[in-house]
Amino acid sequence: MVARPVDDEAVLACLATLAATLTASPAQSESLDAFSPRMLEAALGALARRGDDAALRLITALAERAPSKQARKAARRALYCLTQAGVSVPPTDPQPVVKRQRARRAWVSGVDGTGSRAVWVLFEGSFGDLALCALILNDQAGILESAGGAISKKRLESELRSLRQSQKLPWLDIPPGRATGLVAEALALHARRGTAPPPEFSRWRTLFGEAAPEPPPMIAEVLTASEATSDLTLLDHSAELLHLPELASWFLDPGAIESEALELLEAKESRLVLSDQLKAECEAAIVERVVDRVLTPEARGLWARRLSEMAWIFHATGCPREARIAYATALALEDSERVPRQLPFARGLAERGLAFASEVTLGRVSAAEVSRAPRK
């Protein structure tokens, strides 16, 4: 079979296309696909015979980055012929190795009384390498602490065992998307407040990409909204939550209720002879005044979100009754038509806060020790 000669006009047209590609990106050379492999090889050969550096660099770039297999193959054949003829072909720039990392596993702790929690996110690289990002997030200040780095599987398991033994709050596996959403929520809080995360977080920032803030966890399997608003007995037991070890640090900030704590102490130490009933009524009035003043709509939303998070944790750790009470109380706090002083949970927060504020006033504990302000 005799090979058909290559049409000179077609080769010239292909050369013109190649000439245009000299000033464009080799990765945008789709127009070369209009020519047959024989025409493309002939044109590339003619281009190579020009011998100038620009032509040789283009052929080399086409061999590496042309979008079509046909163009890459023809360019590699032309380079081979050139090297066989003793022509020095310019070396190609090595392509950078892109290491992609994705969130593989994640863990989260319960929420403490300052609104802080620990979040760990394990990233896996494209070559199986692992990196652990350890964060402390706060619902009023954003990212408080950032640490971590490369870690082996053995070291990770050791760290997890040690943490579960020493952690006072529950420590649970969560979907990685949930963890990255919590970080995104913290970053959004920084943006609203005009603050910045710790400098140590900069190395992790790109790994979280464009993750969107996460809403509170859905726990419809624990209690539906209609059940929560109709089952009033759950709210009657809401103060019991404050006796759980997971909520031991939950109380109103003593620094915000110092004046009421002093008033309470003066009432207890008054020389006036008051009946137990009058003393109880006086104390109840102070507690209710604290609740009305401190639990603003914004504060109620903050405590409701914390309760929603803990309701999910109670459910995940096999405490369904506590989960139902926490979720019902969260919904009640979010209800703008409900008076907070009517909630035993809200009064319990105030009573415990007043007790600590009294201890500060009496000099038995330091204000910094019991402050509920976010701290690193």
Secondary structure, DSSP 8 states (H G I E B T S, - for coil): -------HHHHHHHHHHHHHHTTS-GGG-GGGGGS-HHHHHHHHHHHHHT--HHHHHHHHHHHHH-SSHHHHHHHHHHHHHHHHTT--------------EEEEEEEEE---TTSEEEEEEEEEETTS-EEEEEEEEETTTEEEEEEEEE--HHHHHHHHHHHHHH-SS-EEEE-HHHHHHHHHHHHHHHHHHT----GGGGGTGGGGTT-----S---TTT--HHHHHH-HHHHHTGGGGGGSGGGTT----GGGSHHHHHHHHHHHT-SS---HHHHHHHHHHHHHHHHHHH--HHHHHHHHHHHHHHHHHHHHTT-HHHHHHHHHHHHHHH-TTS-GGG-HHHHHHHHHHHHHHHHHHTTSS-HHHH--S---
